[in-house]
Amino acid sequence: VRVNETPEESATRRQKNSVQTAASRASVSAEEQEEMLQIRRNARTQRLASVAEFYNYINTFCDQICHICHQLCYPNQVVKFNNSTPKEYLPGELYDEKELLVCNRCNTHLRSKKDNCPSKAYWNNLLAGEIPDEILALTQPELRLLQRIIPYVKVIKYGGRFGQYGFKGNAILFALDIFQVSEKLPDMLPRSSANAAIVIVTETLDNLNHFRDHTISRDRVYAALRWLVKYNRLYKDVAINHFARLESEDIIRVIPAENKEDINPEIEQHDNDEETRKSTKYKRVSDNSRIVHASWNQSHPTFSYAGYQCYAMVVANMIRASILPPPLWNRSVLDENMLAADRLHSTIKYRTNQQPGAFNILQSEYLFIRNFDVVQDNIRMFGRNFLLNYDEDNWYIAGSLNDGDNDNEFNFTIHQALTNMFN
């Protein structure tokens, strides 16, 4: 091993290699040497050509603008059109141009004998302008909640663990009478999430872990609706329903695949219930401890209020425990609990803003127990309604176990509270 070589051994090895290399080169004829050099030159030339081609591709940008439809195109998607005989439908700024840069679609139309302007022409006033941030922020389910007309039900299927590879089957489309539909436009929005006409079908919530395309946020929905009512004339007669049910769980259907549940042989439950032992996803961490992990922690960007929903997480897990015993929990159950807690935090924040007499939420967005007064009489979670009872005298036990992370917003910290409790 070279690491253990002495300086003398290393020098001997290098000298031996030099002798062998010199002998090998001496045995090669001039023709063979020239052939080897030519192979190297060709390989270098090919490598440089490949690198140049790569840089040429990555430095090709979509920066060509069609003069007719204003579409951004790549250089190979546009052609120059000779405008020596201008069409009558061209506007003045294009009529006098000798040459137009147009996309393939507009080029086909200009070369035809049609006497009407291209359908995508910018002077047709089809450009909707920039989409406001309030609308851009909406997910697909949120868009459905704000649509006045929903012509079809949308089904998104995530099979297996890695999402949707394909979707096959029969599709039946029914034509709608537009006039009858327009007479039945809802005068109150947003719709209830139970009537969003979109269904997310998945075998496990793991499929939805990497993005937030299917969440529903009350703040985003109502911000977009207020913008639509103010600026979109098609929404001017819409009344805002401030009490609409907006729950992501209404659109997600978790349907486990048959015969795909793997049983961990290391799992041991303290009770002897056979069904419980087979259903658990707990893993051994010590002789007396088992643990089950969620797909994320509460600070993950999957959540709208990442890192702030500590109390909401506690409440969601307590409610779930009243429905399903914790020994039967698995990763999907914990994921649902965390998503439900995030929605609960959003609901509390929204209702607090709507009720003048409610306790204010800290600027840091952390909740106290007292902030749950806006939902304690009716918490909708996991398809059921719950009442929340708590000791109002202990609303202030909150904060970090590390005193250095706390500020004077808290009456006293969790660390101090635990010390007082057990002394």
C-alpha positions as CSV (number, residue, x, y, z in Angstrom):
1,V,0.0,0.0,0.0
2,R,1.5,3.4,-1.0
3,V,0.4,5.0,2.3
4,N,2.9,2.7,4.1
5,E,5.7,3.1,1.6
6,T,9.0,4.4,2.9
7,P,10.8,7.1,0.8
8,E,13.2,4.6,-0.5
9,E,10.5,2.2,-1.6
10,S,8.6,5.0,-3.3
11,A,11.7,6.1,-5.3
12,T,12.4,2.5,-6.3
13,R,8.8,2.1,-7.6
14,R,8.9,5.3,-9.6
15,Q,12.2,4.4,-11.2
16,K,10.9,1.0,-12.1
17,N,7.8,2.5,-13.7
18,S,9.9,5.0,-15.7
19,V,12.0,2.1,-17.1
20,Q,9.0,0.2,-18.1
21,T,7.4,3.2,-19.8
22,A,10.6,4.0,-21.7
23,A,10.8,0.4,-22.9
24,S,7.2,0.4,-24.0
25,R,7.6,3.6,-26.0
26,A,10.8,2.3,-27.6
27,S,9.0,-0.8,-28.9
28,V,6.4,1.4,-30.8
29,S,7.2,2.1,-34.4
30,A,6.9,5.7,-35.9
31,E,3.7,4.7,-37.8
32,E,2.0,3.2,-34.7
33,Q,3.0,6.3,-32.7
34,E,1.5,8.6,-35.4
35,E,-1.7,6.5,-35.5
36,M,-2.1,6.8,-31.7
37,L,-1.5,10.6,-31.8
38,Q,-4.1,10.9,-34.6
39,I,-6.7,9.0,-32.5
40,R,-6.0,11.3,-29.6
41,R,-6.4,14.4,-31.9
42,N,-9.7,13.1,-33.2
43,A,-11.0,12.3,-29.7
44,R,-10.0,15.8,-28.6
45,T,-11.7,17.4,-31.6
46,Q,-14.9,15.4,-31.1
47,R,-14.9,16.3,-27.4
48,L,-14.5,20.1,-28.1
49,A,-17.3,19.9,-30.7
50,S,-19.6,18.2,-28.2
51,V,-18.8,20.9,-25.6
52,A,-19.4,23.7,-28.2
53,E,-22.7,22.1,-29.2
54,F,-23.8,21.8,-25.6
55,Y,-23.0,25.4,-24.9
56,N,-24.9,26.4,-28.0
57,Y,-28.0,24.6,-26.9
58,I,-28.0,26.0,-23.3
59,N,-27.4,29.5,-24.6
60,T,-30.4,29.4,-26.9
61,F,-33.2,31.4,-25.3
62,C,-36.9,31.9,-25.9
63,D,-36.4,35.6,-26.8
64,Q,-38.0,36.0,-30.3
65,I,-41.3,37.8,-30.3
66,C,-43.9,37.1,-33.0
67,H,-45.1,40.5,-34.5
68,I,-48.6,39.1,-34.9
69,C,-49.5,37.3,-31.6
70,H,-46.6,38.5,-29.4
71,Q,-45.8,35.0,-28.5
72,L,-42.3,34.3,-27.2
73,C,-40.5,31.8,-29.4
74,Y,-37.2,30.1,-29.8
75,P,-35.1,31.1,-32.9
76,N,-36.1,27.9,-34.7
77,Q,-39.8,28.6,-34.2
78,V,-40.0,31.9,-36.1
79,V,-39.6,32.8,-39.8
80,K,-39.4,36.1,-41.7
81,F,-42.5,36.9,-43.7
82,N,-42.2,39.2,-46.8
83,N,-44.8,41.9,-46.3
84,S,-44.4,43.5,-49.7
85,T,-48.1,42.9,-50.3
86,P,-49.6,43.7,-46.9
87,K,-52.9,42.2,-45.8
88,E,-55.7,44.6,-45.3
89,Y,-56.4,43.4,-41.7
90,L,-52.9,44.3,-40.5
91,P,-52.8,47.3,-38.1
92,G,-51.0,50.5,-39.2
93,E,-47.8,49.8,-37.3
94,L,-47.4,46.5,-39.2
95,Y,-48.9,47.5,-42.5
96,D,-45.9,49.6,-43.5
97,E,-43.3,47.0,-42.4
98,K,-41.4,45.4,-45.3
99,E,-40.7,42.2,-43.3
100,L,-42.4,40.6,-40.3
101,L,-41.0,38.1,-37.8
102,V,-43.8,35.6,-37.2
103,C,-44.3,32.2,-35.6
104,N,-45.2,29.2,-37.6
105,R,-49.0,29.5,-36.8
106,C,-49.2,33.1,-37.9
107,N,-47.0,32.5,-40.9
108,T,-49.4,29.8,-42.1
109,H,-52.4,32.2,-41.7
110,L,-50.6,35.1,-43.5
111,R,-49.8,32.9,-46.5
112,S,-53.4,31.6,-46.8
113,K,-56.1,33.4,-48.7
114,K,-58.1,34.2,-45.5
115,D,-59.3,37.8,-45.3
116,N,-59.7,37.8,-41.5
117,C,-56.8,38.4,-39.1
118,P,-55.2,35.5,-37.2
119,S,-57.2,34.4,-34.1
120,K,-54.2,35.0,-31.8
121,A,-53.5,38.5,-33.2
122,Y,-52.7,41.0,-30.4
123,W,-55.2,43.5,-31.8
124,N,-58.0,41.1,-31.2
125,N,-57.8,42.1,-27.5
126,L,-57.3,38.6,-26.4
127,L,-54.3,39.4,-24.1
128,A,-55.6,39.1,-20.6
129,G,-52.6,41.0,-19.2
130,E,-50.6,40.0,-16.2
131,I,-52.2,37.6,-13.7
132,P,-52.3,39.1,-10.2
133,D,-50.4,37.5,-7.4
134,E,-53.6,36.7,-5.6
135,I,-54.7,34.4,-8.5
136,L,-51.2,33.0,-9.2
137,A,-50.9,31.8,-5.6
138,L,-54.0,29.5,-5.9
139,T,-53.8,25.8,-6.1
140,Q,-56.0,23.7,-8.4
141,P,-58.6,23.0,-5.7
142,E,-58.7,26.6,-4.7
143,L,-59.3,27.7,-8.3
144,R,-62.3,25.3,-8.4
145,L,-63.7,26.8,-5.2
146,L,-63.8,30.2,-7.0
147,Q,-65.1,29.1,-10.4
148,R,-68.6,30.2,-11.2
149,I,-69.0,27.4,-13.7
150,I,-67.5,24.0,-13.3
151,P,-68.2,22.0,-16.5
152,Y,-66.7,18.7,-15.5
153,V,-65.4,16.8,-12.5
154,K,-61.6,16.5,-12.4
155,V,-60.0,13.3,-11.0
156,I,-56.2,13.2,-10.3
157,K,-54.8,9.7,-9.5
158,Y,-51.5,9.1,-7.8
159,G,-50.8,5.4,-7.9
160,G,-48.0,3.7,-6.1
161,R,-45.5,5.7,-4.1
162,F,-44.1,7.9,-6.8
163,G,-47.1,9.6,-8.2
164,Q,-49.0,9.5,-11.5
165,Y,-47.3,7.7,-14.4
166,G,-50.5,7.4,-16.4
167,F,-54.2,7.4,-16.3
168,K,-56.3,5.2,-18.6
169,G,-60.0,4.3,-18.9
170,N,-63.2,5.5,-20.5
171,A,-64.0,9.2,-20.5
172,I,-67.5,10.4,-21.1
173,L,-68.2,14.0,-21.7
174,F,-71.7,15.5,-21.6
175,A,-72.5,18.7,-23.4
176,L,-74.0,21.4,-21.2
177,D,-76.6,24.1,-22.1
178,I,-74.6,27.2,-21.6
179,F,-77.7,29.4,-21.3
180,Q,-79.2,27.2,-18.6
181,V,-75.9,27.1,-16.8
182,S,-75.4,30.8,-16.9
183,E,-78.8,31.3,-15.2
184,K,-77.7,29.1,-12.3
185,L,-74.5,30.8,-11.5
186,P,-73.8,30.8,-7.7
187,D,-74.4,34.2,-6.1
188,M,-72.2,33.3,-3.2
189,L,-68.6,32.1,-3.3
190,P,-66.4,30.4,-2.4
191,R,-68.0,27.0,-2.9
192,S,-67.8,24.4,-0.2
193,S,-64.8,22.2,-0.6
194,A,-67.3,19.2,-0.7
195,N,-68.6,20.7,-4.0
196,A,-65.3,21.5,-5.6
197,A,-65.7,18.8,-8.3
198,I,-62.1,17.7,-8.0
199,V,-60.9,14.4,-6.4
200,I,-57.4,13.5,-5.5
201,V,-57.0,9.7,-5.4
202,T,-53.9,8.3,-3.8
203,E,-52.7,5.1,-2.1
204,T,-50.8,6.9,0.5
205,L,-50.2,10.6,1.5
206,D,-46.5,10.0,0.8
207,N,-47.4,10.7,-2.8
208,L,-48.4,14.3,-1.9
209,N,-45.5,15.1,0.3
210,H,-43.2,16.9,-2.1
211,F,-45.5,19.8,-3.0
212,R,-48.5,21.8,-1.9
213,D,-50.5,21.6,-5.1
214,H,-53.6,20.2,-3.5
215,T,-53.9,22.2,-0.3
216,I,-56.7,24.7,0.5
217,S,-55.8,27.9,2.4
218,R,-58.6,30.2,3.6
219,D,-56.3,33.2,3.4
220,R,-55.4,32.6,-0.3
221,V,-59.0,31.8,-1.3
222,Y,-60.5,34.9,0.3
223,A,-57.7,37.2,-0.9
224,A,-58.3,36.0,-4.5
225,L,-62.1,36.3,-4.2
226,R,-61.9,39.8,-2.8
227,W,-59.7,40.8,-5.8
228,L,-62.1,39.2,-8.3
229,V,-65.1,41.0,-6.8
230,K,-63.3,44.3,-6.9
231,Y,-61.7,44.1,-10.4
232,N,-63.5,41.4,-12.4
233,R,-66.9,42.5,-13.8
234,L,-68.0,38.8,-14.0
235,Y,-67.8,38.6,-10.2
236,K,-69.4,42.0,-9.4
237,D,-72.7,40.4,-8.2
238,V,-71.0,37.7,-6.1
239,A,-71.5,37.8,-2.3
240,I,-68.7,36.5,-0.2
241,N,-69.6,33.6,2.1
242,H,-67.3,34.0,5.1
243,F,-68.4,30.7,6.6
244,A,-67.8,28.3,3.7
245,R,-66.3,24.9,4.5
246,L,-62.7,24.9,3.1
247,E,-61.0,21.6,4.0
248,S,-58.4,19.8,2.0
249,E,-59.5,16.5,3.4
250,D,-62.8,16.8,1.4
251,I,-61.0,16.3,-1.9
252,I,-58.4,13.7,-1.0
253,R,-59.3,10.0,-1.0
254,V,-56.7,7.7,0.4
255,I,-57.3,4.2,-1.0
256,P,-54.6,1.8,0.0
257,A,-53.5,-0.8,-2.6
258,E,-54.6,-4.3,-1.8
259,N,-52.0,-6.7,-0.5
260,K,-49.3,-4.1,-0.4
261,E,-49.1,-3.5,3.3
262,D,-45.7,-4.8,4.6
263,I,-45.6,-6.0,8.1
264,N,-42.4,-5.2,10.0
265,P,-41.2,-8.4,11.8
266,E,-39.5,-6.2,14.4
267,I,-42.7,-4.7,15.6
268,E,-44.0,-5.9,19.0
269,Q,-47.1,-4.6,20.7
270,H,-47.6,-4.8,24.4
271,D,-51.2,-5.9,23.9
272,N,-52.1,-9.2,22.3
273,D,-54.7,-7.9,19.8
274,E,-53.8,-9.6,16.5
275,E,-55.4,-6.8,14.4
276,T,-53.5,-4.1,16.3
277,R,-50.2,-5.9,15.9
278,K,-50.6,-6.2,12.1
279,S,-51.8,-2.7,11.6
280,T,-49.0,-0.9,13.5
281,K,-46.2,0.9,11.8
282,Y,-44.2,1.5,14.9
283,K,-40.5,0.8,14.9
284,R,-38.4,-0.4,17.8
285,V,-36.0,2.3,19.3
286,S,-35.3,0.4,22.6
287,D,-36.5,-2.5,24.6
288,N,-39.4,-0.4,26.0
289,S,-39.9,2.1,23.3
290,R,-41.5,2.2,19.9
291,I,-41.8,5.2,17.5
292,V,-43.7,6.1,14.3
293,H,-42.5,8.9,12.1
294,A,-44.4,11.3,9.9
295,S,-43.2,12.3,6.5
296,W,-42.1,15.7,7.7
297,N,-41.7,17.8,10.8
298,Q,-43.9,20.8,11.5
299,S,-41.4,23.3,10.0
300,H,-41.5,21.7,6.6
301,P,-42.6,24.0,3.7
302,T,-45.5,21.6,3.0
303,F,-47.4,23.6,5.6
304,S,-48.8,27.1,5.2
305,Y,-47.8,28.0,8.8
306,A,-44.6,25.9,9.1
307,G,-43.1,26.1,12.6
308,Y,-45.9,28.1,14.2
309,Q,-48.7,25.5,14.7
310,C,-47.4,23.8,17.9
311,Y,-50.7,24.1,19.8
312,A,-52.7,23.1,16.7
313,M,-50.5,20.0,16.4
314,V,-51.3,19.0,19.9
315,V,-55.0,19.5,19.5
316,A,-55.1,17.6,16.2
317,N,-53.3,14.6,17.7
318,M,-55.6,14.6,20.7
319,I,-58.6,14.6,18.5
320,R,-57.3,11.8,16.4
321,A,-56.5,9.8,19.5
322,S,-60.2,10.1,20.5
323,I,-61.1,8.5,17.2
324,L,-58.3,6.0,16.5
325,P,-56.1,4.6,19.3
326,P,-52.5,5.7,18.9
327,P,-51.2,2.1,18.7
328,L,-53.0,1.9,15.3
329,W,-51.4,5.0,13.9
330,N,-49.0,4.8,10.9
331,R,-47.2,7.4,8.8
332,S,-50.3,8.4,6.8
333,V,-52.3,8.9,10.0
334,L,-49.6,11.3,11.3
335,D,-49.4,13.1,8.0
336,E,-53.2,13.6,8.1
337,N,-52.9,14.9,11.7
338,M,-50.3,17.4,10.7
339,L,-52.2,18.7,7.7
340,A,-55.3,19.0,9.8
341,A,-53.4,21.0,12.4
342,D,-52.1,23.3,9.7
343,R,-55.7,23.9,8.5
344,L,-56.8,24.4,12.1
345,H,-54.1,27.1,12.6
346,S,-55.3,28.8,9.4
347,T,-59.0,28.7,10.6
348,I,-58.1,30.2,13.9
349,K,-56.2,33.0,12.3
350,Y,-59.0,33.7,9.9
351,R,-61.8,33.7,12.5
352,T,-59.7,35.8,14.8
353,N,-59.4,38.5,12.1
354,Q,-63.2,38.3,11.6
355,Q,-64.2,38.6,15.2
356,P,-63.4,42.0,16.8
357,G,-63.6,40.6,20.4
358,A,-61.3,37.7,19.9
359,F,-57.9,37.5,21.6
360,N,-55.2,38.9,19.3
361,I,-52.6,36.6,17.9
362,L,-49.0,37.5,18.5
363,Q,-47.1,39.2,15.7
364,S,-44.8,36.1,15.6
365,E,-48.0,34.1,14.6
366,Y,-47.5,31.6,17.5
367,L,-50.8,30.7,19.2
368,F,-51.8,30.6,22.9
369,I,-54.4,28.3,24.2
370,R,-56.7,31.4,24.6
371,N,-56.7,31.9,20.8
372,F,-58.7,28.7,20.5
373,D,-61.8,30.5,21.8
374,V,-62.9,31.2,18.2
375,V,-63.2,27.5,17.4
376,Q,-63.7,25.8,20.8
377,D,-67.4,25.3,20.3
378,N,-67.1,23.7,16.9
379,I,-63.9,22.2,15.6
380,R,-64.4,20.3,12.3
381,M,-61.7,17.7,11.9
382,F,-61.4,14.2,10.3
383,G,-65.1,14.4,9.2
384,R,-66.5,15.0,12.7
385,N,-67.3,17.9,14.9
386,F,-65.7,18.4,18.3
387,L,-65.9,20.7,21.4
388,L,-62.7,21.9,23.0
389,N,-62.5,22.4,26.8
390,Y,-59.4,23.9,28.4
391,D,-58.2,25.6,31.5
392,E,-58.1,29.3,30.8
393,D,-55.8,29.9,33.7
394,N,-53.0,28.2,32.0
395,W,-53.1,29.8,28.6
396,Y,-49.7,31.4,29.1
397,I,-47.6,28.2,29.4
398,A,-45.8,28.5,26.1
399,G,-42.3,29.0,24.7
400,S,-39.1,27.3,24.0
401,L,-37.3,24.9,26.4
402,N,-34.2,27.0,25.7
403,D,-34.7,30.2,27.7
404,G,-32.4,32.1,25.3
405,D,-34.9,31.6,22.5
406,N,-37.7,33.3,24.3
407,D,-38.7,36.9,24.6
408,N,-40.9,38.9,26.9
409,E,-44.1,38.1,24.9
410,F,-44.5,35.0,27.1
411,N,-45.5,35.3,30.7
412,F,-43.1,32.4,31.5
413,T,-41.5,29.7,29.5
414,I,-42.3,26.0,29.3
415,H,-39.0,25.4,31.2
416,Q,-40.2,27.6,34.0
417,A,-43.6,26.1,33.9
418,L,-42.3,22.6,34.3
419,T,-40.0,23.7,37.1
420,N,-42.9,25.3,39.0
421,M,-45.1,22.3,38.3
422,F,-42.7,19.7,39.8
423,N,-41.2,21.7,42.7
